[in-house]
Amino acid sequence: MPALSEVIAALDTLWPPERAEQWDAVGTVCGSPDAEVSRVLFAVDPVQRVADEAVELGADLLVTHHPLYLRGTTTVAASTFKGRVVHTLIKNDVALHVAHTNADRADPGVSDALAGALDLRITGPLVPDATDPAGRRGLGRVCELDEPLTLEAFAARVAERLPATAQGIRVAGDPARTVRTVAVCGGSGDSLFDDVRQAGVDVYLTADLRHHPASEAQERSPLALLDAAHWATEWPWVQQAAAQLDEISDRHGWNLRTHVSRTVTDPWTAHAAAHRSPAPGAGNATDTAPPGPTGARTDVPTHTSGAPR
């Protein structure tokens, strides 16, 4: 079995920590470099439920996309919820490693996984990394559909392919408009609207869209928008990352067992929508919210890539 230091070195070749944003907190949070690693769990969020899952699974390493201590801390006391996570992991010999914005701009990265989940053909990064002469790394991806779809049909594809959440997929734009080109950005992406406009795409798929940036984007151009849950847009990366470590393990003969967490850690748990006639003059809307009494679903797609072998 490889030592934790060997596995971390391999992960750092996939997502070099120096490529993370300066404000980010990536790398190893806890774990002994000499500890042996045989089982690895990948997840989006380092929350208590995921830490408990790692312990129950018998994982030696938990790899998450989101940092545990993004803004730093002065304590890991178990009286705090983040401290409890650290205590749970250390007591059970589970290391924690984070790949965040360094995974966002990697090749392949978070947005590659998002595009792949939707069967989109990638033509290049939305915001190219100036340090990559090959022009493949960077934030977001510009993509093409194999055949045109209406915005309504494309939104339905997104809702079907991404993990179900209470939010579902919010749509801005004429449901009947034709979509041929798409920009995607896993996670929060409303800071990239200028780049999206320069790309000249028909629709932009991302998460955490705020009212004013979305409204201004609609007014300035005929750009359609799809707003998904932050967790849902980044979950495909977990599968991709596990598959990447699988390939490294096979090459080195490590015989690691990789697992993908299917614990839904999106913070929103229900969607309530009043059923009433639209106000006079109201625009068209496409209802792509998940079904159910409250509009909430907690099932996750039964994809198998990156699952235990």
Residue, then its C-alpha position, 0 to 999 in steps of 0.5 A: m500500500p502507498a503512504l499518504s505522502e505518495v498519494i498526495a504527491a500524485l494528487d498534486t500532479l493532477w491539481p497543483p496547489e500553486r494553481a489555486e487562487q491566492w485566497d484559497a485553502v487547498g492541500t492536506v488538512c490532516g493526516s500522517p505522511d507515513a500512514e498507509v492508504s488503501r481506501v479513498l473517499f471523494a466528496v464535494d463537502p467536508v461536512q460531518r455526514v461525509a466524515d462519518e461516511a468516511v469512517e464507516l467506509g473504513a477510508d484512510l483518505l477523504v478528498t473533497h472539493h470544498p475547503l474545511y477552513l477557507r477563511g482560516t481558524t484559531t481553533v479545532a475545538a470539538s465544540t465547533f462543528k468544523g472542529r468536530v470534523v477534524h476530531t472525527l477524522i484524526k481519531n479514526d486515522v482518516a486524512l483530509h485533502v482539498a482540491h478547490t480552485n486548482a481543480d477548477r482550472a485543471d485539465p481536466g477540471v471541474s467544468d470538464a466533468l460538468a460538460g461530460a455529464l451533459d454530453l457536451r463537446i468542449t471547444g476550449p476554456l471560457v477563461p484560458d489560463a495564461t500559463d498554459p501554452a496548450g490553451r486547455r486549462g482555465l476556468g469554465r468551458v465553452c461547448e457545443l451540442d451535437e445537435p441543436l435543442t430548444l432551451e426547454a429541452f436542454a434544461a430538461r437534459v441538465a435536470e435529468r443528468l445532474p444530481a437532483t436537488a430541491q432547487g432543480i434548474r432555474v431557467a432565464g430565456d425563451p424556452a423555445r429558443t434554439v441552443r447550439t453553444v453552451a458555456v459551463c462553469g461548475g460552482s459560482g459563476d456570475s463573475l464570468f459574464d463578460d467572458v461568457r458574452q465574449a464567447g458568444v454562446d447561446v446559454y450559460l450554465t452555472a450556479d449561485l446566480r444572483h438577481h442583479p448580475a442575471s438581470e443585467a446579463q439578460e438586458r445586455s444580450p439575448l443570453a439564456l441562463l441555467d442556474a443549478a445548485h452549486w453542489a450539483t454542478e460540482w458533483p460530477w468532478v467527484q466521479q472524474a477525480a476518483a477515476q483519475l486516481d484509479e488510473i494512477s493506482d493501476r499504473h503504480g500497482w497500488n491497488l487502491r479502492t476509490h469511492v464516490s460519496r452519494t451523500v447529498t450535501d446541498p444545503w437546501t432541502a425542499h422547494a415550495a412553489a405556489h400554483r397560481s395563474p401568472a400575473p398579467g404580462a408575466g413572461n413564460a416560465t419552464d417548470t423543471a423543478p423536481p417532482g414530489p409533494t414539496g418539490a424536493r428530491t434527495d436521490v442522486p444519479t446511479h452513475t458508476s464511474g469512480a465507484p468501488r471496483 
